[in-house]
Amino acid sequence: MKIKTIASGSKGNCSIVLCDETNFIIDMGISYLTLKKSLEENSLSFDHFTGILITHNHKDHVNGLASVVKKTKLPVFIPMEMYDGIKELVPKERCTFIDDNFNINDVKIELIHTSHDAPYSVGFIINCADKSIVYVTDTGYINRKYLNKMINKDLYLIESNHDEVMLMDGPYPRFLKERVISDQGHLSNTTTSKYLKKIVGENTKYVILAHISEKNNTEDLAYSCTKKALEDTKIEVLIAKQYEESPMIEV
């Protein structure tokens, strides 16, 4: 199984996951043309993909969704409860409604219910053959029920949105600071590193830190916080960037 982040941050999010013949786009917060160009540079096209998974309906995750739906035949895989939030972007007949556990060909996917200020939001545990990837962003916390299901996976892509000191000393108005740190906001560097220390295991090879705030964090702060928490491991810690694609990472 392989994963590549195309963009990660408040100005747009998109990743691709390749599982043998069953491949997914996760979130479509960038333009159709931007993703098309990226796919072509990696010897791929939209025809190589099985469908699109959406985490939630905020603009930075669905900004390009309507164009992709219009210009391709790809289905959009979402829980029924999410549809009202994207119905202006996707005709209902283009949606495949999914349960908390579902299979697409040889891939098993389990939803992680996240806590965010969106009508409905999820993350994913993606299993292909004997490999597993966790994909969780945009959440104020992770419920223990789901944290227990995330233990000892091969790769974690997880939000490390803000440094608490930078956020509180920064330019955001008070109401926005309170939103970010709330249970329906975003994970801080400290919280993410604590979660990771609990759930990584001997199978874990990579951690990708995602959705890093441009105003309330730095890549160095996010990296050093998680790296310190995992200092007794050989896990490689990577940063998902807003304007630079990651390498294709295989587990």
Secondary structure, DSSP 8 states (H G I E B T S, - for coil): -EEEEEE-STT--EEEEEETTEEEEE---S-HHHHHHHHHHTT--GGG--EEE-S---HHHHTTHHHHHHHS---EEE-GGGHHHHTTTS-GGGEEE--SEEEETTEEEEEEE---SSSS-EEEEEEETTEEEEEE-S-S---HHHHHHTTT-SEEEEE--B-HHHHHHSSS-HHHHHHHHSTTS--BHHHHHHHHHHH--TT--EEEEE---SSS--HHHHHHHHHHHTTTS--EEEE--SSS----EE-
